[in-house]
Amino acid sequence: MAYLHYTALSIALAVTLSASPLAQASSALAVEMGCNNCHSNAFHPNAPSFKELADHSAKRRGGNGAEDHLIGELRKPRLVGRIGAHEHLSEESARVLARWILDGAH
């Protein structure tokens, strides 16, 4: 009986640990890239929080092209209201952040 308990606990721990690296890597990337400067939950007049971005992106979640659409939005050059930090995102970084946002930005 104790063996079964330890096996179940080991499996649960392995699943938990294997599921979290992307989220940890993505939130760490958001910190590294300075995204939290504008998109943290703190008030910033012109930038939605990550929760708001995730909620807005939820309607596209799982749809064809959702990730590519969000990558395009993240990297799109703007003439008015220029966002320099977005323009410096590599496609790879934008893809990681887009996946994280589409997954709920937890």
N, C-alpha and C positions, 0 to 999 in steps of 0.2 A: 504494500500500500504506500509506504514512504517513497519507494522508487517511482511510482506513478506520479506522486505529488511533485517530486523534484524534476521529473521529465516534463510535466505540464508547465511548471514554473520556468524551466530553461527555455522551452519553446516560446512561451509568452514573452520572455525577456529578449530573446533573439528577434522576434517579430517587431517588438517595440524599438529596439536599437537599430534594426535595419531600415525601418520606415522613417526615422528621423534625420538621417544625414542630409537629405536634400533640403528639408526645411531649415535645418541648422546652417547649411552652406548658403542658402538663399538669403536668410536673414542676416548672416554675416556679410554676404556680398552687399546687401543694402546698406549696412553700416559702413563697410569699406568704401563704397562708391559715393557715400555722402547722401544717399537717398533719404535717410532719417532726418536730415536737416530740414527738409520741407514736408515729408510725408509721414512723420511720426504722428502719434495721436495728439500731440500738442497743437495748439491753434496756429495755423498759418493761413493768411487770408486768401492765397491764390492756389493752394495745393491741397488736393483731397488726401485724407489719411489712407494708409494701406488697407484698412478695413473698408473704407468707402470705395477704393479701387477694386477690391475683391468683390464687394457686393455689386458694383456696376458691371463687372466682368462676368458675374455668375450666369447671366442670360446667354452668354456665348460658350460657357464651359461645356466641353465635350463635343462642340460643333466643329465641323470641318473648317479649317483655317483660323480658328480662334487664336491659337498661339501666334501665328504669323501676323494676324491683324494687330494684336497687342504689341508685338515687336515693332511693327511699323509705326504704331502710335508712340511708342517709347522713343524711337529714334528719329521721328519726323522733324525736319527743320521747320522752324516757325519764324516768319518775318516779324510778327508782332508778338510780344510776350515770350521772347526767346528764352529757351531753357538750355543753357550751356552744358549742364551736367548730363542731360539726355543726349545731346549731340555727341558727347564723348564716349557713350556706351558702345562697346564692341557688339557685334551681332551675337556672339556667344554669351556675353554678360546679359544682354537684353533677353535672350532666350531663357536663361536660368531665372531671371526675375519675372518674366512673363509666366512661366510655368508655376512659380511660387504664388504669384498673384491669382492665377486661374485656379489654383488649389486652395485658395482662401487666405493666403498670406499669414499663416499661423507660425 
